[in-house]
Each structure stands twice: as structure tokens, then as C-alpha cells.
Amino acid sequence: MAEVVLRAQLSKVGLNGRVIVDSAGTGDWHVGERMNPPARNQLERRGYDGSAHRARQFGARWLAERDLVLAMDHSNLATLRSLARSAGAPGARGDADRGIRLFGEVAGLAGADVPDPYGGGPAEFARVLDMLEAGMANLAAQLRAVVGTPADER
């Protein structure tokens, strides 16, 4: 859900195609599968299209390829930071886990964890989508300030 919402928010602020966005889980559950139907249904109710999403697992080599990795909750944050430390600092990036942050801190959600609604009902998925929409709007605005827009480059 998060990737779909972020892509939409980036498009709204003129960053479509200017920021690379992807998503993956820390575990190998559901790798290759389509988005959970209740999640996809909730997205569709609000005008998003999650049909292209396929589950993937985060790989240690990704750390060197990304400027920012956002964890949705503290458990995933700890897993990602542990992976970064065991993989070593990627190149000249400094501390191995420097670019790994909690989404709720970066996106203006007062450091809140975004719960995994898997197995829950429509209300849980709607609540998570509310959090994602608010946080991704904040994140997109921050990225626009950092990246700028094509008009800013003239």
C-alpha cells in the first residue's frame, strides 16, 4: 500500500519519475504474490491501483543502492539496521544504517509505527491507509524541497 500511495503523492508534487520508489518486506513471506486483496480493495476504494504490486524481500545489496530506506515499524527498523551492520557500511555512505529510518518519524507521524493490517478487516486497512496518505503527503513535500522539480532546474 505504501509504495502505491507514495507514487501518487510524488506525482501530485511534480516528482513523477524523479524519485525511485519501491517496496519490500524484511521476510520472505508471499514473495512474488499479488497484493493482499483487502489492501488492494481499500486502495481501489480511494482511487489507487495496486494491481501491479508483487511482494519482494529486501536484500542487503539494496542498502548501497538507496539513499533512504523507510521501515514501517520498530521491529522492521531493527531488522533492517541489523542487516546493514552485518553487511558492513556500503561504500562511502558512512555508518551502515545511516539511511535507514522509521517512516513515522520521517513522515510527520510523531514516530508512530504503521501497523501491519494483514489478517484484519476493512477498518484496519482503512486506518493504515489514512496513516499512509498523511505521512506520504508529508514525505513527498520534503522530497520536493530536496529534489526540486524540473522547472526549478532552469
C-alpha positions as CSV (number, residue, x, y, z in Angstrom):
1,M,0.0,0.0,0.0
2,A,2.8,2.4,0.9
3,E,4.5,2.3,-2.4
4,V,1.3,2.9,-4.3
5,V,0.4,5.9,-2.1
6,L,3.9,7.4,-2.3
7,R,3.9,7.2,-6.1
8,A,0.6,9.1,-6.2
9,Q,1.8,11.7,-3.8
10,L,5.0,12.2,-5.7
11,S,3.0,12.7,-8.8
12,K,0.9,15.4,-7.1
13,V,4.0,17.4,-6.2
14,G,5.6,17.1,-9.6
15,L,8.1,14.4,-8.9
16,N,6.7,11.7,-11.0
17,G,9.7,9.7,-12.3
18,R,12.2,11.8,-10.4
19,V,12.3,9.7,-7.3
20,I,12.8,5.9,-7.4
21,V,10.3,4.2,-5.2
22,D,10.0,0.5,-4.4
23,S,8.9,-1.6,-1.5
24,A,9.8,-4.9,0.0
25,G,9.3,-6.9,3.2
26,T,12.0,-8.0,5.6
27,G,10.7,-11.6,5.5
28,D,10.2,-13.9,2.5
29,W,6.5,-14.4,3.1
30,H,4.4,-14.1,0.0
31,V,7.4,-13.3,-2.3
32,G,6.1,-13.0,-5.9
33,E,2.4,-12.8,-4.9
34,R,0.0,-10.1,-5.7
35,M,-1.0,-7.5,-3.1
36,N,-3.3,-8.8,-0.3
37,P,-6.9,-8.5,-1.7
38,P,-8.2,-6.5,1.3
39,A,-5.3,-4.0,0.9
40,R,-5.9,-3.8,-2.9
41,N,-9.6,-3.3,-2.3
42,Q,-9.0,-0.5,0.2
43,L,-6.7,1.3,-2.3
44,E,-9.2,0.9,-5.1
45,R,-11.9,2.5,-2.9
46,R,-9.8,5.6,-2.7
47,G,-8.8,5.7,-6.4
48,Y,-5.4,3.9,-6.3
49,D,-4.3,1.0,-8.4
50,G,-2.4,-1.7,-6.6
51,S,-2.8,-4.4,-9.3
52,A,0.9,-4.3,-10.5
53,H,2.4,-4.8,-7.0
54,R,4.2,-8.1,-6.3
55,A,5.7,-9.0,-2.9
56,R,9.5,-8.9,-2.7
57,Q,12.1,-9.4,0.1
58,F,14.6,-6.7,1.0
59,G,18.1,-7.7,0.1
60,A,21.3,-6.5,1.8
61,R,22.8,-5.3,-1.5
62,W,20.0,-2.8,-1.8
63,L,21.5,-0.8,1.0
64,A,24.3,0.6,-1.2
65,E,21.7,1.4,-4.0
66,R,19.3,3.5,-1.9
67,D,19.6,6.9,-0.2
68,L,16.7,6.3,2.1
69,V,15.1,3.1,3.4
70,L,12.0,3.5,5.4
71,A,10.7,0.9,7.9
72,M,7.1,0.9,8.8
73,D,7.6,-0.2,12.4
74,H,10.2,-0.5,15.0
75,S,10.6,-4.3,14.5
76,N,11.4,-3.9,10.8
77,L,13.6,-0.9,11.6
78,A,15.7,-3.2,14.0
79,T,15.8,-5.9,11.3
80,L,17.0,-3.5,8.6
81,R,19.6,-1.9,10.8
82,S,20.9,-5.4,11.9
83,L,21.1,-6.3,8.2
84,A,23.0,-3.1,7.5
85,R,25.5,-3.7,10.3
86,S,26.1,-7.4,9.2
87,A,26.6,-6.3,5.6
88,G,29.0,-3.5,6.6
89,A,29.0,0.1,5.5
90,P,28.1,0.4,1.8
91,G,30.9,2.4,0.2
92,A,31.3,6.0,1.2
93,R,27.9,6.3,2.9
94,G,29.3,6.4,6.4
95,D,27.5,4.5,9.1
96,A,25.9,1.3,7.7
97,D,22.5,2.2,8.9
98,R,22.5,5.9,8.4
99,G,19.9,5.9,5.6
100,I,17.5,3.6,7.4
101,R,14.8,5.5,9.2
102,L,11.3,4.9,10.7
103,F,8.6,6.1,8.4
104,G,6.6,7.5,11.3
105,E,9.5,9.8,12.3
106,V,10.4,11.0,8.8
107,A,6.8,11.5,7.6
108,G,5.5,13.5,10.5
109,L,3.5,10.8,12.3
110,A,5.1,11.6,15.7
111,G,7.2,8.4,15.4
112,A,4.2,6.1,15.3
113,D,4.5,2.6,13.9
114,V,2.4,1.8,10.9
115,P,0.7,-1.4,11.9
116,D,0.5,-4.4,9.5
117,P,-3.2,-4.8,8.8
118,Y,-2.7,-8.3,7.3
119,G,-5.5,-10.5,8.6
120,G,-7.6,-7.6,9.7
121,G,-10.8,-6.3,8.4
122,P,-11.6,-3.2,6.3
123,A,-11.4,-0.9,9.2
124,E,-7.8,-1.8,9.9
125,F,-6.8,-1.4,6.3
126,A,-8.6,2.0,6.1
127,R,-6.8,3.1,9.3
128,V,-3.4,2.2,7.8
129,L,-4.3,3.9,4.5
130,D,-5.2,7.0,6.5
131,M,-1.8,7.0,8.1
132,L,0.0,6.3,4.8
133,E,-1.9,9.1,3.0
134,A,-1.0,11.7,5.7
135,G,2.6,10.5,6.0
136,M,3.3,10.2,2.3
137,A,1.9,13.7,1.6
138,N,4.4,15.0,4.2
139,L,7.2,12.9,2.8
140,A,6.5,14.0,-0.8
141,A,6.6,17.6,0.2
142,Q,10.0,17.0,1.9
143,L,11.4,15.2,-1.2
144,R,10.2,18.1,-3.4
145,A,12.1,20.5,-1.2
146,V,15.3,18.4,-1.6
147,V,14.9,17.2,-5.2
148,G,13.2,20.2,-6.7
149,T,11.1,20.0,-9.8
150,P,12.1,20.2,-13.5
151,A,11.0,23.9,-13.5
152,D,13.4,24.5,-10.6
153,E,16.3,23.4,-12.7
154,R,16.0,26.0,-15.4
